[in-house]
Amino acid sequence: MAALKKRITFIIPEEMLLEPILYTITQQYDLKVSIYNSDISGNEGVMKLELEGEEEQIEEGLAWAMARGIRVESAG
């Protein structure tokens, strides 16, 4: 199966800002991550990303992030 690319935005709550989110997603779900933009302001962080991998792995990685309180929005 061919690799899929998906652009998303993570909105990360304050309590998750120091967690190794991208490391976990790349290692646990075998995804490649490109960071296009990131910012921390106030009590949350925003990262615009492109995830690359098998569709099932991407969906599992996003489910993992959402289960930890990270809001996930499609970026196109």
C-alpha positions as CSV (number, residue, x, y, z in Angstrom):
1,M,0.0,0.0,0.0
2,A,1.3,3.5,-0.9
3,A,2.2,6.1,1.7
4,L,-0.4,8.8,2.3
5,K,0.3,12.4,3.2
6,K,-2.1,14.3,5.4
7,R,-1.8,17.9,6.6
8,I,-3.2,18.6,10.0
9,T,-3.1,21.1,12.8
10,F,-2.5,20.1,16.4
11,I,-3.8,22.4,19.1
12,I,-2.0,21.2,22.2
13,P,-3.2,22.0,25.7
14,E,-0.8,23.4,28.3
15,E,-0.5,20.2,30.2
16,M,0.8,18.4,27.1
17,L,3.3,21.0,26.0
18,L,6.3,19.3,27.5
19,E,5.3,15.8,26.3
20,P,7.2,14.1,23.4
21,I,4.2,14.1,21.1
22,L,5.9,14.0,17.8
23,Y,8.5,11.4,19.0
24,T,5.8,9.1,20.1
25,I,3.8,9.4,16.9
26,T,6.8,8.8,14.7
27,Q,8.1,5.8,16.8
28,Q,4.9,4.2,17.8
29,Y,2.9,4.6,14.6
30,D,5.8,4.6,12.1
31,L,5.0,8.0,10.6
32,K,7.2,10.7,9.1
33,V,6.4,14.2,10.3
34,S,7.1,17.5,8.7
35,I,6.6,20.6,10.8
36,Y,5.4,23.6,8.8
37,N,4.7,26.0,11.6
38,S,4.5,26.0,15.4
39,D,3.7,28.5,18.0
40,I,3.2,28.6,21.8
41,S,1.1,31.4,23.1
42,G,-0.8,31.7,26.3
43,N,-1.7,28.3,27.5
44,E,-1.6,26.2,24.3
45,G,0.6,25.3,21.4
46,V,-0.3,25.1,17.7
47,M,1.6,22.9,15.3
48,K,0.9,22.7,11.6
49,L,2.1,19.3,10.4
50,E,2.2,16.9,7.5
51,L,2.0,13.3,8.4
52,E,3.2,10.6,6.0
53,G,2.5,6.9,6.3
54,E,0.0,4.2,5.9
55,E,-3.6,5.5,6.3
56,E,-4.3,3.1,9.2
57,Q,-1.1,4.3,11.0
58,I,-2.1,8.0,10.5
59,E,-5.6,7.4,11.9
60,E,-4.2,5.5,14.9
61,G,-1.7,8.2,15.6
62,L,-4.4,10.9,15.4
63,A,-6.6,8.9,17.7
64,W,-3.8,8.6,20.2
65,A,-3.3,12.4,20.1
66,M,-7.0,13.1,20.5
67,A,-7.2,10.7,23.5
68,R,-4.6,12.8,25.2
69,G,-6.6,16.1,24.8
70,I,-4.9,17.4,21.6
71,R,-7.4,18.9,19.2
72,V,-6.8,17.8,15.6
73,E,-8.0,19.9,12.7
74,S,-7.6,19.2,9.0
75,A,-5.3,21.7,7.2
76,G,-6.3,20.7,3.7
